[in-house]
Amino acid sequence: MTRAEIQSALIDIINNILPEGDCSGIDPAGKLRDQLELDSMDFLDIVMELRKQYKVQIPEADYPQMATMNGCLDYLEPKMKDL
Protein backbone atom coordinates (compact mmCIF):
# COMPACT_ATOMS: atom_id res chain seq x y z
CA MET A 1 0.00 0.00 0.00
CA THR A 2 1.12 3.52 -0.71
CA ARG A 3 1.14 6.23 1.95
CA ALA A 4 -1.99 7.75 0.37
CA GLU A 5 -3.78 4.37 0.41
CA ILE A 6 -2.84 3.88 4.06
CA GLN A 7 -4.15 7.34 4.92
CA SER A 8 -7.40 6.62 3.09
CA ALA A 9 -7.79 3.29 4.91
CA LEU A 10 -7.10 4.95 8.25
CA ILE A 11 -9.65 7.69 7.56
CA ASP A 12 -12.23 5.04 6.60
CA ILE A 13 -11.61 3.26 9.90
CA ILE A 14 -11.88 6.51 11.87
CA ASN A 15 -15.10 7.46 10.06
CA ASN A 16 -16.61 4.06 10.88
CA ILE A 17 -15.71 4.40 14.54
CA LEU A 18 -16.59 8.08 14.80
CA PRO A 19 -19.31 8.82 12.24
CA GLU A 20 -19.58 12.35 13.62
CA GLY A 21 -15.83 12.90 13.28
CA ASP A 22 -14.72 15.03 10.37
CA CYS A 23 -11.37 13.94 8.96
CA SER A 24 -11.39 16.44 6.09
CA GLY A 25 -9.72 19.23 8.04
CA ILE A 26 -7.23 17.20 10.03
CA ASP A 27 -3.86 18.83 10.62
CA PRO A 28 -1.49 15.93 9.86
CA ALA A 29 0.92 17.16 12.55
CA GLY A 30 -1.77 17.77 15.20
CA LYS A 31 -2.84 15.24 17.78
CA LEU A 32 -5.72 13.13 16.50
CA ARG A 33 -7.13 12.81 20.01
CA ASP A 34 -7.64 16.57 20.27
CA GLN A 35 -8.84 17.11 16.70
CA LEU A 36 -11.38 14.28 16.65
CA GLU A 37 -12.18 14.11 20.36
CA LEU A 38 -10.96 10.51 20.48
CA ASP A 39 -11.12 8.79 23.83
CA SER A 40 -8.99 5.78 24.81
CA MET A 41 -11.60 3.28 23.68
CA ASP A 42 -11.94 4.96 20.26
CA PHE A 43 -8.17 4.77 19.82
CA LEU A 44 -8.16 1.09 20.81
CA ASP A 45 -10.98 0.45 18.33
CA ILE A 46 -8.81 1.98 15.58
CA VAL A 47 -5.87 -0.23 16.57
CA MET A 48 -8.12 -3.32 16.64
CA GLU A 49 -9.57 -2.54 13.20
CA LEU A 50 -6.07 -2.17 11.76
CA ARG A 51 -5.24 -5.59 13.17
CA LYS A 52 -8.50 -7.13 11.95
CA GLN A 53 -8.48 -5.67 8.45
CA TYR A 54 -4.76 -5.53 7.69
CA LYS A 55 -3.13 -7.94 10.20
CA VAL A 56 -1.01 -5.09 11.59
CA GLN A 57 0.10 -5.66 15.17
CA ILE A 58 0.66 -2.46 17.16
CA PRO A 59 2.18 -3.02 20.60
CA GLU A 60 0.91 -0.75 23.35
CA ALA A 61 4.42 0.69 23.74
CA ASP A 62 4.12 2.07 20.18
CA TYR A 63 0.80 3.88 20.72
CA PRO A 64 2.49 7.27 21.32
CA GLN A 65 3.97 7.09 17.82
CA MET A 66 0.42 7.12 16.47
CA ALA A 67 -0.69 10.34 18.11
CA THR A 68 -0.84 12.30 14.83
CA MET A 69 -1.84 11.39 11.28
CA ASN A 70 1.78 11.84 10.17
CA GLY A 71 2.90 9.62 13.04
CA CYS A 72 0.37 6.95 12.06
CA LEU A 73 1.50 7.02 8.46
CA ASP A 74 5.20 6.94 9.38
CA TYR A 75 4.53 3.98 11.67
CA LEU A 76 2.21 2.05 9.38
CA GLU A 77 3.91 2.61 6.03
CA PRO A 78 6.71 0.03 6.50
CA LYS A 79 4.26 -2.45 8.07
CA MET A 80 1.69 -2.16 5.26
CA LYS A 81 3.92 -1.63 2.22
CA ASP A 82 3.45 -5.19 0.98
CA LEU A 83 -0.34 -5.29 1.34
Summary of the structure (lengths in Angstrom):
residues: 83
radius of gyration: 11.6
end to end distance: 5.5
largest distance: 31.6
contacts: 205
relative contact order: 0.20
helix: 65%
strand: 2%
